[in-house]
Amino acid sequence: MTDDTQAIDLDRLPRTIADYLTAHRDRDADAAIASFAGDATVVDDGRTYQGSAEIHRWLDRSSAEYTYTIELVDAEKIDDEHYTAINHLEGDFPGGVVDLHFRFTLRDGRIAHLAIEA
């Protein structure tokens, strides 16, 4: 990766990321998992989820654990394979409001790695 991070229009995110974010917002785990490579990893809340089955369980659990709204508020392109999408969440989770950085690594048109950080 380089230090050439640049803000981009939200509609310029790669289709795979946009599809994932839409499915995540809609709490549609089946549609969301289609955006991931079979051997992908997700890091969220200090835990790592590896492969389609674990990621699907994480998607199901995370969508049911709390009630919240999610709004995509900003996006950055680091390079052709690395993007950050910033989502604003409000809900009944501890703290009630947070901006989360979804840091994506793409490989062959799919999400190979996703790290979610405050």
Backbone hydrogen bonds, N-H to C=O, Kabsch-Sander energy under -0.5 kcal/mol:
donor,donor_aa,acceptor,acceptor_aa,energy
6,Q,77,K,-2.1
8,I,75,A,-2.0
12,R,9,D,-2.4
13,L,10,L,-1.3
17,I,14,P,-0.5
18,A,14,P,-2.4
19,D,15,R,-3.1
20,Y,16,T,-2.2
21,L,17,I,-2.9
22,T,18,A,-2.3
23,A,19,D,-2.4
24,H,20,Y,-3.1
25,R,21,L,-2.5
26,D,22,T,-2.2
27,R,24,H,-1.2
28,D,23,A,-2.8
29,A,27,R,-0.8
32,A,28,D,-2.5
33,I,29,A,-2.6
34,A,30,D,-0.8
35,S,32,A,-1.8
36,F,33,I,-1.6
37,A,111,I,-2.5
40,A,37,A,-1.7
41,T,112,A,-1.7
42,V,49,Y,-2.3
43,V,114,L,-2.8
44,D,42,V,-0.5
44,D,47,R,-2.3
45,D,116,I,-0.5
47,R,44,D,-2.1
49,Y,42,V,-3.2
51,G,40,A,-3.2
52,S,38,G,-1.2
54,E,50,Q,-0.6
55,I,51,G,-2.4
56,H,52,S,-2.6
57,R,53,A,-2.1
58,W,54,E,-2.4
59,L,55,I,-2.7
60,D,56,H,-2.5
61,R,57,R,-2.7
62,S,58,W,-3.1
63,S,59,L,-1.8
64,A,60,D,-1.1
64,A,61,R,-0.6
65,E,61,R,-1.9
66,Y,62,S,-0.6
68,Y,66,Y,-0.5
69,T,90,E,-2.9
71,E,88,H,-2.1
73,V,71,E,-0.5
73,V,86,I,-3.1
74,D,86,I,-1.3
76,E,84,T,-2.8
77,K,6,Q,-3.0
78,I,76,E,-0.6
78,I,82,H,-2.7
79,D,82,H,-1.5
82,H,79,D,-0.8
83,Y,104,F,-1.7
84,T,76,E,-2.4
85,A,102,F,-2.4
86,I,74,D,-2.9
87,N,85,A,-0.6
87,N,100,L,-2.8
88,H,71,E,-3.1
89,L,87,N,-0.6
89,L,98,V,-3.3
90,E,69,T,-1.6
91,G,96,G,-2.4
92,D,67,T,-2.2
96,G,93,F,-1.8
97,V,95,G,-0.5
98,V,89,L,-2.2
100,L,87,N,-3.0
100,L,98,V,-0.6
101,H,117,E,-3.9
102,F,85,A,-3.2
102,F,100,L,-0.7
103,R,101,H,-0.8
103,R,115,A,-3.2
104,F,83,Y,-3.2
104,F,102,F,-0.7
105,T,113,H,-2.5
106,L,81,E,-3.0
107,R,110,R,-2.6
110,R,107,R,-1.7
111,I,35,S,-3.0
112,A,105,T,-2.9
112,A,110,R,-0.6
113,H,105,T,-1.7
114,L,41,T,-1.9
115,A,103,R,-2.1
116,I,43,V,-2.8
117,E,101,H,-2.3
117,E,115,A,-0.6
